[in-house]
Amino acid sequence: MVDSISKPRLYFITVCFVVMTTCVYLNSVTIGTKLYSHGRMMPNASSWHPHRPPDPNVNWTCSPKQRIVFCKTHKTGSTTTAALLERFGYHRNLSFAMGRNSHIISHTKLFHHSMAFKIPNRTRQDFDFLVNHIRFNRKEMDISVPNAKYISLIRNPITQLESEFGYFEMADKLKIKTKNPFMTFMSNPQKYYHMNSNMWWRRRNGQLYDLGLDHKYDENLTVIKDKIQQLSTEIDLMMMNEYYDESMILLKKMMCWDFEDVLYIKMGVRSDSHRYPLTEGAVEKIKVWNAGDVMLYDYFNRTFWQKVRAYGSTFSRDLAHLRTMLRNASDQCIHSDKKNLKDKRVEQFVLKPNASKYCTDLKRGDVQYTKLIRNEMIERGRLEFENKNRSLG
């Protein structure tokens, strides 16, 4: 049979076969590389859910941004946001600047680039993400995460202060035994401000404190105004707890992400046993006591809606689409009749039996993601300890 085929024709057939085989192999390698690296999905529009086609509601003419600093504030919804961001970075094998103490770098110190784990054998110590608890310091954060987008999250100072008081069980720390300890605290907050050094810094203007303003300026309205103006130039998106879904839409567009990238399950929601009712008189006292946080919130509440208006005519449609996806994710993943009572301070949702990896990833919390990411980065030689004896506070 071979003898009946001319040599030129046989040569041509052989070359074609080799070319076709090579193309098939290269294509398979390319697809495999796009979807997986070390068992995880790499960056592409549908990477977290590889069987889902790219979302038709996303404008893919832009390129997804993969460097972000989240200026994490206390009791604003930041745990939910941090977990969402960590999920995005983890599934794309991105690097994180983080400290040694779980999800907390420091409660009381301004960020300094030396606080982060070190990358072995590299002169440039730069990362893709910074999302753990640390006080805001743009200059030093730029060193650790250059060319990043900066975001933060704030909450109405009335409910935020009450939330901190309940969640951190300050009544016990201050030895207040009344029926409504928070009302007792607000009857004379100056009396309790420095009583018991444990987390005293959370008892006044806690959001401004997280964002870098020291408490010695709590009553200096000029310095507070200047700080707010500075934050308006240093933070690309200030999100609002009361308008969380709207915030996710703005985040998605700014980062050129998929709707699926901003899906979430609420975390750290306080149980009723750690909530305190407020009177109108208490509300007015909080406004005076927390005047700095009130100014912060009022300013960024205005600029937030300016961003919503600038988004364009598709905002309402995109918001409705996100909320539909959130309902679908909840129906798919969450056991509606059960809650995990392991931590009496918060209500934690329970996954349905035999929940998918998609659901497990969606529910994984900030603390769990931080531990997972840190351990993996150390195992791969991407992080190392330095200054082990240094206290970060």
N, C-alpha and C positions, 0 to 999 in steps of 0.2 A: 504493500500500500504506500509506504513511504517513498519507494522508488518511483512511483507514478507521479509524485509531486515534485515540481521543479525546485531546485535549490533556492532561487530568489524568493519563490512563494513561501517556502518553508521558513526562510529567514524572516520574512515579513510577518508570518503568523506568530513566530516565537517572540519577536519584538513586541507585537501587540499584546500578547499574553502577559509578558513581563510588566509592561506599562500599566495594564488594567489591574494586575495584582498589587502593584505598588500604590496605585491610587486608592484602592479599597483599604489597604493597610493604613495609609496615612490618614484617611478620613476617619477610620475607627479610632486611631490614636488621638486625633484632634477632639472628637466627641467625648472620648473617655477623659481627656485632660480637662475639658470644659466642665464636665459634670462632677468629677471626683478628684480629690487630692487627699491622701491619707484617710480615705473612707468618708470624706465630706465633700459637699458640693462646692464648686468654685464659682466665681462671679459670673452670672448671666441672669437674664430677666426672670427666669423661672427656677432659679437654683435651689431655693429652699424646698420647693415642691416640683421636682423635675418632670412630672407627668402633666403639669399644668402649662398650657401655652402662654406666651407673653400676654399680659393684660391689655385688651384693646382700648381701655380707657386711659392708658399711659402714653404720653408723648415721648417716644423713644428716639427723637431727634437729639435729645440731650444725653449726656453720659452720666451714669450713676456716680455720685461722689462717695468716697470711701475713707474720708478723714473727718472726724468729728470730735469735739469736746463738749461734753454735757456737764454743765455747772450744776451739780446736784444739790438741791435744797431739801430741807427736812419737812416731812408731812405735807407734801404738796402733790403727791402722785409720782414722786421721783423713782420709787422702787419699780413701779410698772414700766416707766420709761427706760430705766437702766436695763431691765431685762430684755426689753424690745431691742434696744441698741446692741446689747451683747449677743443676742440671737443673730442679728444681722452680721455682725463681725465674725462670730464663731463659724457660721456656715460659709464664710468666704475666706477663712484662714487668715484673717487680718490680725495685726498685733495690737496689744493693749498696754498702755502705761498703767501700772498698778503697784500698790505697796504690799506689805506683808500681812496686814491685819484684816483678813477677810475682804469685805466690800468697803472697808474704811481705810483711807490713807491717813487722814487726820481730821478730827472734829474742830480743832482749835487753831491750827497753823495754816498760814497761807501756803499755797502750793509752791514748791521749789523743785526744779528738775531733778535734783539729787535724791528726792524722796522715792522716785520710781525704781523698780527693778532695773538692773543693768543688762544690756545685750552683750554677750561675750564677744570679744575680739572685734569690736566695732568702735571707731572713733565717734561717729555720729550716733547719738542715742535718741533716735526719733521713732515714734510709734504712729499707728493709725487712729487709735481710739483712746479717750480718757473719759471714764464714766463713773468712777468710784467717788465716795464722799471725800471732799477736800475743799477748802475755802478757795475762792476764785482769785487768780493772779494771772492775768492775761500774758504779761511779758514772759513769765517762766513757763506757762503752758505752751506758748508758741515754740519754745525750745524743744519740748518733748513731743508735741504734735504740730509740726509746721504745716502751713497752708490748709488748716482745718476750718470747717464751719463751726461756729459756736452757738450753742443753744442752752436755754435754761427754762425753768418751770416755776411759776409762782402761784399763790393762792390768796384768796381774800383773807386779810390779816385777822379778821374776827374769828373765823372758823379755824384758821391755821394755828393760832395760839392755843385755843381750846383743845385742838387735836394733839398738839405737842404735850400739853399738860396731862391729858388723859393717857396717851400712848406711852410716854416715858414715866408714868406713874409718879408724877412729881408730888402728889399728896403724901405718899409714903416718905419720900425724901425730905419733905418739909414738915412731916409729922402733923399734918392737918387732918383732924378726925371728924369734921363736920359732915352734914348730909350732902352738901354740895361744895366740895373742897375748892373747886375752881372759883366759885363766887366768893369764897372766903379769901382766896389769893387776890382777886381783883378788888376786894374791899380796901386793901392796903398793899399793892404790889411792891412798893419800895421796901417795905418791911421784909418781904420774903425774897427779894431779888438776889442777894448774896448769901442768904441763909443756906447752909449746906452747899459745898463747892461742887457737888456732883451735878454737872450739866447746867450750872447757873446761867451760862451764856445763851441757853435756849429760851429764857424767860422774858426776853424783850427784843423786838426787832430781829428775830432770828433769821429772816430771809435776807435782809441786808447784810447781816453778819456772815452768812454763808457766801454771799456775793462779794465779800472782801472788806466791808466797812467795820472798823473796830467799835466796840461799845462806848468808848470815851466820847464818841460823836453822836450818841443817841439823842441829845437835845440840841444839837447844833444844826439848825435847819439849812443854813447856807452850805455846810459841808455835805449834808444829805442830798441837796439839790444837785450839787456838783457831781457827786458820786452817781446819781441816777443818769445825768447827762453823759457821764463817762461810759456807763454800762450801755447806753443806747448806741454808742459807737463801737463797742467791743463785742456785743452779743448780736449775732445775726437774726436769731429768732427767740423771742421771749414768749413761751407758751403759757396758757392759762389753765389752771386746774378745772375751773368751772366750765370751760369750753374745750374739754380734752379732745373730743373727736375733731372739732374744728382745727385744733392745734396739729393733730396728726395729718390733716390734709395739707396744711401749710408746710409741715416738715417734709412730707412726701414730695411735694413739688420742688421745694428748695434743694433737696438732695437728689432729685430725679430717681426716686425709688418706685417700686411697685406697691400697689395697695396691700398686697400680702405682707410686705415688709413692715407695715405699721399696724398690723393686727395685734391685739393684746387681750390678756385676761387680767382684770384688776387684781392688784396685790397690795397687801398691807392695809386693807380696809378695816377700820376699828370695829370691834364688837360693841353692842349697846351698853355693856357693863362698864365701858371705859369712855362713855360720853356724858357730858354735863349740859343740862338746859341753861339757856342764857336769858336774862331779862333785858329789857331795853336799856335800863340803867347800866348794866354791865357792858353792853355793846358800846355805849358812849365812852365808858372808861377805857375800854380796849383801844378805841380810836385815839385817845389822848396818850395812853401808855405806849402804844405801838405806832406812834405818828410817822416814824420813818418808813415802816413797812406799808402804811397806808399811802404815803406819797409815792412809793415805789409801785404799788399796785395800780393806783389811779393813773399814773403816767403810762405804764405799759398796757393797761386796759385800753387806753385810747389808741396807741400805736398798733395794737393787735388788730383792731377792727379796720384800721387803715390798710393793713396787709390783706385782710379778707376782701375788702373792696378792690384792691389792686389785683387780686387773684384772677378776676374775670368772671364772665357769665356762667362758667361751668361749676362754680363752687358748690352750689346747692345740689347739683346732680352728683358731683363727686362725693359730697358728704353723705348723701343718701346711699350711694353705692358702698361706701365704707361701712355704714351701719348695717346694711344688709349682710355684708361679709362677716361682720362681728356677730350678728345673730346666728348665722349659719355655723360659724366656728363654735359658738357656745352650745348650740344644739348638738353638734357633732361630738363635742369633747366633754362637756360638763355634766355631771350627775346632779340634776336639779334639786333632789331631795336630801342631799348629804353635804355636810360641811366638816372640814377638819378642825377640831377644837384643840389641837396640840398646843397652840399659843393662845391663851385666853384673851389676849389683847386684840387679836385680829380674827376676821372670818376668812377662812381659806377654802376655796372651792375644791371639790373632789372630782377626779377624772372618772369617766365611765369605765366599767370593766373592759379589759382588753383594748384600751385606748391606743390609737395609732401613735407612731413616732411623731407625726405632725402635731398631735395633741400634747404629747409629752414635752416637746420643744416649746410649744406655746405657753404651757403652764409653768415651765421651769423658772424659778425666781432669780433675782439678782445675786443673792448669796451663792446659790448653786452654780450659776453661770460663772461667777468670778472664780470659784474654786476649780471648776472644770477647765476654764481657760488658763488659769495660772499654772495648774499642774501640767497641762499639755505643753505649754510654752517652755516650762522648765525641762520637761522630758526631751524635748526636741532641741535643747540647747539654745533657745531663743531668749532666755532670761537667766539671771544668776543673782544670788544674794550678795549684798555689800552692806557694810555698817550694821551688822546684825544686832549690835548692842545699842543702837541709836533709838531713842524713844521718840515716837512721832506724835504722841498725845491723842 
